[in-house]
Amino acid sequence: MSLHEHLAWWGLKHVTVDRVYFAWQQQQLSPNELERLALAAERKRSGDRCDDMAFYDLAAQPRIYPVLYSQRYECYEAIGLRTIASLGEAEHILDFGCGLGILTTFYARRFPEKTVVGIDRSPASISIAQQKAEDLGLRNLRFTCLDIETEPLPDSYDLVLTMHALLQAEQDPGISSHSWRTFHRADDPLQQTAFEQRTGLAVRLDRLCQGLRPHGRMIVSEKTRQLARRVPFQRALAGRGLQLLHPAEPIQYRSIEDVVEDGPFYVLEKGGQATIDWDELPELDDGALFDLSAMLTNSVDLNGPLYENHGPSAQVAWEELPERTITHELTREEPDGRQVHVELGIVGEAHYLYCANTFDQRQLVLMEEARAALLEAYYQEIIQGLP
């Protein structure tokens, strides 16, 4: 059975247009259900463990989950297909944070010779997962309701899978760089420990590593696209003896129409020999070099900027601006510890605005002199919006 057939068996639909999806959502769910779901999702963002579990228990209701998790259809494709290609010869597999078991049941169906165990701390999710495993007649699969933050794993495994379950504190910005001019972070044990403890990563990762057999493997995908989160997350993995078997692969998919960029897909080995280095640099795939004179000559969008870059490579482009003249600038420390720099200036016949902070956010915008007032207004808006 293909993954598409499997997801359809679960009742999920691959919808790529927002208008179509939300019309279907309103047909399937009552206004009260939608209101409860929205409220639960809002509370979940606080990071409180009880609110987190309450959301997943509500999301596990049979009327709700096919609609809600259809938003993750392409996520299941991206992770599921990569995972089955990396299972190798593992015989005893743990799926940590399995939720309803949508992908767990897929792995068990595709590899009936392997023993698969799914654990999650949401009782409602595990109840659905157990029922689905019975409906499919999967004798090589079992589910257990377990919170590894309070209980150790009852067994050991050749392979541990975890998707979006190790580092759930999405609001935590991570560890800042030395200054707004660099992406480099010192290897500070105190900062690393604080990050692992406040996000709950330390206890979860320790428990999984304790349940991983010698030279066992771990396949991990977390929401660590931001370098400030990716670097301490990778250091937590490396600090527990987990080594890369393959270069980490960035994950991108759509949630209906929205493009989602998750952190890398890691295939790791416990106690393996380090042959692949951990990458602690930002992705500079959107280019930085440009010809300002050509931009001024060939500009065709009367409403758009000459150049706009919201990625890490904006720093490289800013550094390469020839003979820039700064007209206004502000650098300061924010209450959350981040350092912010905002700069307005002139380069040749163009005006520019550059923003940077120590949590890896960069932005560079260039406009013709005739529209310099727009950048001035934008600069003032940014300055006034700082805490």
N, C-alpha and C positions, 0 to 999 in steps of 0.2 A: 504494500500500500504506500502511495506517495504521501508526502507531508500535506499536500493540498487536500487529498481525500480524507486524511486524518483530521485536519482542522474542520472540514465540512461535517464530519461525523460528530464533532463536538458542537456543531451549530454555529461556528464562526463564519463570517462572510468577509471577502476581500473587497472592501469599498474604498475607492480612491478619490471620491468627490465629497467634500464636506456637506454640501446641500443634500445629497442622497443619503449620506450616513445619518444626519440629524433628523431627517424625515422618517427614516426607518426606526431610529431610536424613539421618537415620539409615538410611533405606531405600536411599538413593543412594550414600552414602559409608561406607567401612569404618571401624571404630574407629581403625585406624592412620592413615588419611587425616585423620580429624577431629582426632586428637592432633597430627599434624604441622602442620595448618592453625592450630590454636590456639597452638602454640608459635611458629610463624612470625609470627602476628599480634602476639603478646606482644613478640617481638624487634623487630618493626617500630616499635612505639611508642617505642623508644629514640631514634629519629631517625637512626640510622646508615644511610648510603647503601647499604651492602652488604646489611644486613638488610632494608631497604626493597625492593631489587630481588629478593632471595631470596623475599620474600612474594609479589610479583606474578608471578614466574616459576612458583611453586608454584600460585598461584591460576589460572594460565592452562591448567592441565591439563584436557583435555576432560571428564573425569568430575567435576571440581570446579567449574569456572566457572559452569555453568548454575545450580547450587544456590547457590553463594556470591553471585553477582551478582543473583539473584532478590531478595535483601534490598534492592537498590538500584532495584527496579522503578519505584517512584514518583519516585525521584530522576531516572531517565532520562526519565520523563514530564515532570516539572517543567522540566528543563533543555532537553530535546530539542524540545519544542513551542514554548518561548519562542525557541529559537535559530532554528528554521526560519522563524519569523515575522520574524526580524531579519536574515536573510542579505542581503536587498536585491539589488543588482545586482552584487555581488562575483562575479568570474569565477574567481579563483585563491585557494583557501581552504586554510589550514593548521589542522589539529586537533592542538594540542600536548598531549602527555601522553594520547594517544588510547587507551592500554591495548589491549584486544582489538579495538577498533574497533567496538564495539556501536553507538554513535551515529554514528560516522564513516561506516559503511556505510549507515546510514539517510539521512544527508544526501546521499550520492552517489546513492542510489536515487531520492530525491525530486527531485533536480536534476541530471539526466544532462547538462545543458548546461554545468555548472560543473566545473572541475577541482579535485579534493579530494586533499590530501596529509595523511597521518597519521604523526606521529612519536612514538616512545616509546623509553625506554632499556632496556626489558625485552625481551630477545631472544625469550623464549618467547611473550610477548604479541604481538609483531610477527609471529611465525611463524603463530599462529592467525589474526591479522587478514588476512595475505596469502592464506591458504587460503580464508577466508570470502569475500574479495573475488573470488577466482577462481570459487568456487562460485556466486556471484551474477552472474558475468559482467560485472562493473563495469569498463568500460574507462576511465572518468574518475577512477579512484581508484588511488592507490599508497601503500604504506607503507614507512617507512624506520626502521631501528633507529639512533637517534642520541641522544647525551647532550649537550644544548646547554651543559652546564656545562664541557665540555671541547672541544666543536666548534661552530663557527658554523653557522648555517643555510645550506644550499647554494643557496637561491633567495630571492626576495622574493614577497610576497603582498598581495592586496587586503584580505584579512580573516584574522585569527588568532582561533581559538577555543581556550579553555582552561578546563577544569573540574577543580577540586581538584588542580591540578598545579603552580601557581606558588608556593603557600605551604603546603608539606606539613608544616611543623614544628608539628603540632597541640598539642604540649605547651608551646610558647613562649607566655607570657602576654601579650606585647606591650609596650606602653609605659604606665607608670602615669600617673595624673592628678596634679595638684598636691598634693591632700590628699584625705582620705576624705570631705570635705564637697562636693567638686565633681567633675564629669566632664570638666572642661577640661584640655587638654594643651598645653604650650608647644610651639612649632615649633622644636625643638632639633635642629640638624643632626647633632650628635654622637650623640644617642640614635637618630635616624632611621637614620643610617648603620650603627650597631651592630645595630639590628633587622634591616635588610635583609641584612647580611652573615651574621649567625648563623642566619637562617632560609633562606639561599640565594636569597632573593628577588632580590637585586641582579643577579646574573649572569644568572639566567633571564629577568628582565624586560628587561635590556639587550639580550640576544641576540634576543628576540622583537621588540623595537622596531627593532633594526637590520634585521630581515627584513621589516618592515612598510613598504609603499610610502607615499610622501607622501599624506596625507589618507586613508590606509588606516584600516580600523576593527578594533577588537578587542572580542570578546564574552567576558566574564570572569565566572566564578562560583567563589568560594573559601570556605573555612570561616573566615569572619571575622565571625561574628555578634557576638562579644564586642567591645565598643567599643574596648578596649585594643589589639585586633588590627586592627579595621576602620580606625581613624584612621591609623595608620602605613602600612597597605596603600594606602589612598586617596591619601595624600601621596606614596607611591612612584609611583603611576600619574600623578598630576598633575605631579610633578617631571620626568617624561619626556615632557611635552607631550601627554598623553592627556586629552581633555576629554569630559565626559558629553554624549551625544546625547539621552538621556532620563533622567528621575529614576531613580536606582537602586531596584530592586524587591526587597524581602526574599523569600527563598525558604523555603517550608515544605513538608514532605512526610512520609510515614510510612515507616519501615523496619520492615516487618511491623506491629507494634502501637505501636512507639515513634515519637513525633513528633520529627522532626529539623528544627531551624531553622538553615539555613546563612546565610552572609553574603549580601549583595545580589547581584542579577544586573545586571551593568554592560554597557551598550552604549557604546563609546568611539570617538572619532575622533582620529587622530594629527594634531596641529597645527591642530585645529579652533578656532573662536572660542568662548571660554568664555561660555556663556549660561545654564548651570545650575550652581548652587553645590553644592559637596560638603557633605554633611550629616555633621557631627561631633557630633551630639547623640544620646543614647540614645532608644530607642523607649519612649514613655510611654503605651502603648495600653491598659493594664489599669486605668486610672483611679486617682485619688488621693483625691478628696473623699469624705468619709463623715460620717455623723451618729452620733457615739458614743452619745448617749442612745437613739437608735432601735435601735442594735445591742444595747444592754443590755436594752431592752424586748422586742425581737422575737427574741432568741436562742432557737433551737429545737434546735440540736445540742449536747447536753449533754457530748459528748466532744471537740468541736472548738473552736478558738479563736473569739473574737468577730470577729477580723480577722487575715488572714495575707497577706503580700505578699512575694514573693521577686524581684520585678522592680525595674528602676531607679526606677519611680514610688514605691517604698517610701520613698525619700528625701523626695519631695514630701509624702507622707502624714505622715511623722515630723515634718517642719517645721511642719505644720499642726495637730499635736496641741496642744490648748489647755492652757496653764499646766501643763506637765509638770514633775514633781518627780523629779529623778534620785536614785536610792538607791545605785547602784553604777555605776562606769564604768572603762574601761581603754582607753588609746590608746597604741600602741607601734609601733616599727619592727620588721619581721621580717627574718630573714637574707637573703631574696630581694629586699629593698628595698621591699616593699609596706608601707604604713601601715594599721594595723587599729584600728578603734574598736568597742567593745562597750559597750552601755549598758542598764541596767535601771532602770525607774522607774514612777511612778504618774501617771495622768492621770484626774481625776475619780474615778469608781467602778471604774476598770479599771487593770490593771497591763500594762506593755509591755516588750518586749525589742527593741532595735534594734542591728543589726550593719552595718558598712560598711567597705570597704577601697578602696585606690587603684587596684584593678583592676576597679572598677565593680560589685562584688557588693554588693547591698543586701538586707536582710531586716528586716521589721517584723511582730511578732506581738503581739496584744492578747488578754488573758484577764480574766475576772471576778476580783474580789478573792478569792473562795473557792478559786480554783485558782492563786493567785499562787506557791505553792510549786513548781509545775511549771516556771514561768518561771525561778525562782531556780535550780532544778536544771539547767535548760538553760543558763543563764548560766555556772554553774560548769563545766559540761561543755565549753563553748566555750573558756573561759579555760584550763582544764587541757589542752585539745587543741592550743593554740597552741604552736609550736616553742619 
